[in-house]
Amino acid sequence: MGFMLSKSMDQNLKKQQEFMLMNSRLQLERQILMQNQMRERQMAMQIAWSREFLKYFGTFCGLAALGLTAGALKAKKPAYFAPLVPLGFVFTFQYDMAYGTLLNRMRGEAENIMEAEYEKLTMPKGVPTFDNIEKARRAQSKFFIEK
């Protein structure tokens, strides 16, 4: 009788462990998917911001180019065109970020850094551990009661 009960409990324990493993794996998959969706939304917002900024900055550059050209022709001083050079660089960068391949090049460079220069990515004092976090939490907590 005791053997049958023990065998039944072992089977139930094994089933419960399998269920817990499956449940934790499912929870981890959901967290990974959620984090990836949040990352994608943040990237989409960044691209949208770049495109919106480009509209305003493009308008500013166009008006500045017209004004500087008119001033250079009227005053007969080609030095008035000088501000168009840095404005052109900034406009080109923003256009590349909004509609070009800048993000793809950045992603490629990031992958290269992760593969070839991984040591530059290490955190000071290493990855936080549960013990370090718990120690800091206890130090900050006013309600923690030591047993």
CORMO-V485827 format. One record per backbone hydrogen bond with DSSP energy under -1.0 kcal/mol. CO is the residue of the C=O (numbers start at 1). NH is the residue of the N-H. E is the energy in kcal/mol with one decimal. If there is no record, write none. Layout:
CO_NH_E / CO_NH_E
//
This chain:
1_5_-2.0 / 2_6_-2.4 / 3_7_-2.5 / 4_8_-2.3 / 5_9_-2.3 / 6_10_-2.3 / 7_11_-2.1 / 8_12_-2.4 / 9_13_-2.7 / 10_14_-2.5 / 11_15_-2.5 / 12_16_-2.5 / 13_17_-2.5 / 14_18_-2.3 / 15_19_-2.4 / 16_20_-2.6 / 17_21_-2.4 / 18_22_-2.6 / 19_23_-2.7 / 20_24_-2.6 / 21_25_-2.3 / 22_26_-2.4 / 23_27_-2.4 / 24_28_-2.3 / 25_29_-2.4 / 26_30_-2.2 / 27_31_-2.2 / 28_32_-2.5 / 29_33_-2.4 / 30_34_-2.7 / 31_35_-2.7 / 32_36_-2.2 / 33_37_-2.4 / 34_38_-2.4 / 35_39_-2.3 / 36_40_-2.6 / 37_41_-2.2 / 38_42_-2.3 / 39_43_-2.5 / 40_44_-2.4 / 41_45_-2.3 / 42_46_-2.1 / 43_47_-2.5 / 44_48_-2.6 / 45_49_-2.5 / 46_50_-2.3 / 47_51_-2.3 / 48_52_-2.3 / 49_53_-2.9 / 50_54_-2.2 / 51_55_-1.4 / 52_56_-1.4 / 53_57_-3.1 / 54_58_-2.8 / 55_59_-1.8 / 56_60_-2.4 / 57_61_-2.9 / 58_62_-2.5 / 59_63_-2.5 / 60_64_-2.8 / 61_65_-2.7 / 62_66_-2.3 / 63_67_-2.7 / 64_68_-3.0 / 65_69_-2.3 / 66_70_-2.6 / 67_71_-2.5 / 68_72_-2.6 / 69_73_-2.5 / 70_74_-2.4 / 71_75_-2.7 / 72_76_-1.1 / 72_77_-1.1 / 77_80_-1.6 / 78_81_-1.8 / 79_82_-1.6 / 81_84_-1.7 / 82_85_-1.5 / 83_87_-1.6 / 84_88_-2.2 / 85_89_-1.9 / 86_90_-2.4 / 87_91_-2.5 / 88_92_-2.5 / 89_93_-2.3 / 90_94_-2.5 / 91_95_-2.6 / 92_96_-2.5 / 93_97_-2.2 / 94_98_-2.3 / 95_99_-3.1 / 96_102_-1.2 / 101_105_-2.5 / 102_106_-2.8 / 103_107_-2.4 / 104_108_-2.3 / 105_109_-2.4 / 106_110_-2.5 / 107_111_-2.4 / 108_112_-2.1 / 109_113_-2.4 / 110_114_-2.4 / 111_115_-1.8 / 112_116_-3.3 / 113_117_-1.9 / 117_120_-1.8 / 118_121_-2.1 / 123_126_-2.1 / 129_133_-2.3 / 130_134_-2.9 / 131_135_-2.4 / 132_136_-2.1 / 133_137_-2.5 / 134_138_-2.6 / 135_139_-1.9 / 136_140_-1.6 / 137_141_-2.0
//
